[in-house]
Amino acid sequence: ILTSEARAGWSARGRALAEDPQIFRLAETAADLLERFATQRPRTLAFALFKYFPYGGLQRDFLQVARLALAQGYRVRVYTLSWEAELDDALARDPAFHLELPAVPGVLNHVRYRQFAAAMAEHLARFPVDCVIGFNKMPGLDAYYAADACYEEKAQALRPAYYRRTSRYRLFSEFERAVFAAEAKTRIFLITQTQREEFVRHYVTPSERMSLLPPSVGADRRRGEDWQTVRAAFRRDFGYADDALLLLQVGSGFVTKGVDRTILALAALPPALRERCRLIVVGQDNARTFESLADESGVGDKLQIFSGRDDIPRFLQGADLMVHPAVLESGGIVLLEALIAGLPVITTASCGFSHYVTEAGGGEVLPEPFAQGALDARVAALLEDPALRERYSQAGLAFANEANRFNMPEQFLAGIEEHFFAC
C-alpha cells in the first residue's frame, strides 16, 4: 500500500468523500431513525382492574375502551386477578391483545389486591409499557378511570367509626390516596361532577389533573320499531301476564344498588296493586339475603332474581318501571339505558347520573337523605298512573337523540393521547 501508484487516487477519493456532509451526521441520523421508530411502533397500553366479569359497569366500560384501543392500533395488555368469561374470538385471535393473570395467594380480597398491585409493578418493571391505565384505584397508575365513588366519602358517611381501624379500610384508603393525593401524578378521568367535589374535599386533588368524561350507552338499548313484539315475546317467554306490572332493577352489588329498598317498596304497595306486580332483579351478587327479605316481607313469590345476562334490552322493553334507589353510585349507566329504551325511571340523588333523569324528564329522582316512605309512595303513584308513565316514557325516548353525544371510549382515549403522547 505504501509503494502503490494508486495512492494518489485513493487520497483524492477520500478528500472528495469529505465533501459529503452526510458522513458527519451519524448522531443526527440515528436520532431521526429512533424518533421515527418511536412514533411508528405500536404503543402499548396496560389496563389494570381487580376482577373482570361481563356484567359489571366498570368492566363493561373497560372492555369498550380496550376494544377501541385495539381498533386504533394500540397493543393492549390487561392485568387482572380473574377473567370470569370466555375470550371472544376477536380478542383471542388478536396478537395485539395480551391477558396477564398474576397468581397471588390469599383468601381476603384486600390482601390479594395488595399482592396483585405488587406483582403487576414487578412485571411492568421487566416489561414496560407506554401508559398504565387503572379501572380500580391502586399505586403505579399513569391514568385512572373513576368508575367508583370516593371511598373515603363512603367510609366516613356510611360506615361505623371502628371500620376505619380495619386492615380493609387501610388498604383501600392507601390505594385511593396513591391516585388522588395532591402530590400524586396520576391523570384522573371522572364520570360525574360529584366525584370531583368529593375527591377535592378529601384529598385537595389539583383540578388540572382531572377531566370529566361523558357516559357511554350501547345502541342496542334504544327502543326499536318492533318494541311491542319484543315486549309481548318477553312476557310470554317468562310467563308474565300482559296486564302484570313489572318493576325492573339491573345492576351488580345488590346492597349498594338498594335492592332491599325496592323489595320493601313492593311490600308496601296496596294489596290490590301489589297482586298485579312482579319485581325482576338482574345482576351479579348473592341473592339469598334478598330472597329472605322478600319472604319475610310477604312478597317472596313476586321476586325473581337473575344473574347477569346479555339480553337486557328485552327486559327494558318488557318492564313497566325501572326502580334504582341506590345507596351510593358514582354513575348508574342503567338509568340512561332505561331512558333511551322508553322505560320510566325512579332513582335516588345519590346516583351520579340521576341528573340525566331530571334533564330528560323521564322519571323521578328522590332527594337525599333517603326516606323509604317517599320511595314507597312514589312507586305506588307511578304504578297507579299509566298516563304519567307514558309521559315519562316519551320524554326518555326524545332524550335518546341527546344520547348520541355519549361517546366515553373515544373521549377517554383522546384524553390519554393528549396527555401522554402529544408531541
JOZI-V335687 format. One record per residue. N is the residue number from 1. SS is DSSP state (H for helix, E for strand, C for the rest). Layout:
<<N | SS> <N | SS>>
This chain:
<<1 | C> <2 | C> <3 | C> <4 | C> <5 | C> <6 | C> <7 | H> <8 | H> <9 | H> <10 | H> <11 | H> <12 | H> <13 | H> <14 | H> <15 | H> <16 | H> <17 | H> <18 | H> <19 | C> <20 | C> <21 | H> <22 | H> <23 | H> <24 | H> <25 | C> <26 | H> <27 | H> <28 | H> <29 | H> <30 | H> <31 | H> <32 | H> <33 | H> <34 | H> <35 | H> <36 | H> <37 | H> <38 | H> <39 | H> <40 | H> <41 | C> <42 | C> <43 | C> <44 | E> <45 | E> <46 | E> <47 | E> <48 | E> <49 | C> <50 | C> <51 | E> <52 | E> <53 | E> <54 | C> <55 | C> <56 | C> <57 | H> <58 | H> <59 | H> <60 | H> <61 | H> <62 | H> <63 | H> <64 | H> <65 | H> <66 | H> <67 | H> <68 | H> <69 | H> <70 | H> <71 | H> <72 | C> <73 | C> <74 | C> <75 | E> <76 | E> <77 | E> <78 | E> <79 | E> <80 | C> <81 | C> <82 | E> <83 | E> <84 | E> <85 | C> <86 | C> <87 | C> <88 | C> <89 | H> <90 | H> <91 | H> <92 | H> <93 | H> <94 | C> <95 | C> <96 | C> <97 | E> <98 | E> <99 | E> <100 | E> <101 | C> <102 | C> <103 | C> <104 | C> <105 | C> <106 | C> <107 | C> <108 | C> <109 | H> <110 | H> <111 | H> <112 | H> <113 | H> <114 | H> <115 | H> <116 | H> <117 | H> <118 | H> <119 | H> <120 | H> <121 | H> <122 | H> <123 | H> <124 | H> <125 | H> <126 | H> <127 | C> <128 | C> <129 | C> <130 | C> <131 | E> <132 | E> <133 | E> <134 | E> <135 | C> <136 | C> <137 | C> <138 | C> <139 | C> <140 | C> <141 | C> <142 | C> <143 | E> <144 | E> <145 | E> <146 | C> <147 | C> <148 | C> <149 | C> <150 | C> <151 | H> <152 | H> <153 | H> <154 | H> <155 | H> <156 | H> <157 | H> <158 | H> <159 | C> <160 | C> <161 | H> <162 | H> <163 | H> <164 | H> <165 | H> <166 | C> <167 | H> <168 | H> <169 | H> <170 | H> <171 | H> <172 | H> <173 | H> <174 | H> <175 | H> <176 | H> <177 | H> <178 | H> <179 | H> <180 | H> <181 | C> <182 | C> <183 | C> <184 | C> <185 | C> <186 | C> <187 | E> <188 | E> <189 | E> <190 | E> <191 | C> <192 | C> <193 | H> <194 | H> <195 | H> <196 | H> <197 | H> <198 | H> <199 | H> <200 | H> <201 | H> <202 | H> <203 | H> <204 | C> <205 | C> <206 | C> <207 | H> <208 | H> <209 | H> <210 | E> <211 | E> <212 | E> <213 | C> <214 | C> <215 | C> <216 | E> <217 | C> <218 | C> <219 | H> <220 | H> <221 | H> <222 | C> <223 | C> <224 | C> <225 | C> <226 | C> <227 | H> <228 | H> <229 | H> <230 | H> <231 | H> <232 | H> <233 | H> <234 | H> <235 | H> <236 | H> <237 | H> <238 | H> <239 | C> <240 | C> <241 | C> <242 | C> <243 | C> <244 | C> <245 | E> <246 | E> <247 | E> <248 | E> <249 | E> <250 | E> <251 | C> <252 | C> <253 | C> <254 | H> <255 | H> <256 | H> <257 | H> <258 | C> <259 | H> <260 | H> <261 | H> <262 | H> <263 | H> <264 | H> <265 | H> <266 | H> <267 | H> <268 | C> <269 | C> <270 | C> <271 | H> <272 | H> <273 | H> <274 | H> <275 | H> <276 | H> <277 | E> <278 | E> <279 | E> <280 | E> <281 | E> <282 | E> <283 | C> <284 | C> <285 | C> <286 | C> <287 | C> <288 | H> <289 | H> <290 | H> <291 | H> <292 | H> <293 | H> <294 | H> <295 | H> <296 | H> <297 | C> <298 | C> <299 | C> <300 | H> <301 | H> <302 | H> <303 | E> <304 | E> <305 | E> <306 | E> <307 | C> <308 | C> <309 | C> <310 | C> <311 | C> <312 | H> <313 | H> <314 | H> <315 | H> <316 | H> <317 | H> <318 | H> <319 | C> <320 | C> <321 | E> <322 | E> <323 | E> <324 | E> <325 | C> <326 | C> <327 | C> <328 | C> <329 | E> <330 | C> <331 | C> <332 | C> <333 | H> <334 | H> <335 | H> <336 | H> <337 | H> <338 | H> <339 | H> <340 | H> <341 | H> <342 | C> <343 | C> <344 | C> <345 | E> <346 | E> <347 | E> <348 | E> <349 | C> <350 | C> <351 | E> <352 | C> <353 | C> <354 | H> <355 | H> <356 | H> <357 | H> <358 | H> <359 | H> <360 | H> <361 | C> <362 | C> <363 | E> <364 | E> <365 | E> <366 | E> <367 | C> <368 | C> <369 | C> <370 | C> <371 | C> <372 | H> <373 | H> <374 | H> <375 | H> <376 | H> <377 | H> <378 | H> <379 | H> <380 | H> <381 | H> <382 | H> <383 | H> <384 | H> <385 | C> <386 | H> <387 | H> <388 | H> <389 | H> <390 | H> <391 | H> <392 | H> <393 | H> <394 | H> <395 | H> <396 | H> <397 | H> <398 | H> <399 | H> <400 | C> <401 | C> <402 | H> <403 | H> <404 | H> <405 | H> <406 | C> <407 | E> <408 | H> <409 | H> <410 | H> <411 | H> <412 | H> <413 | H> <414 | H> <415 | H> <416 | H> <417 | H> <418 | H> <419 | H> <420 | H> <421 | H> <422 | C> <423 | C>>
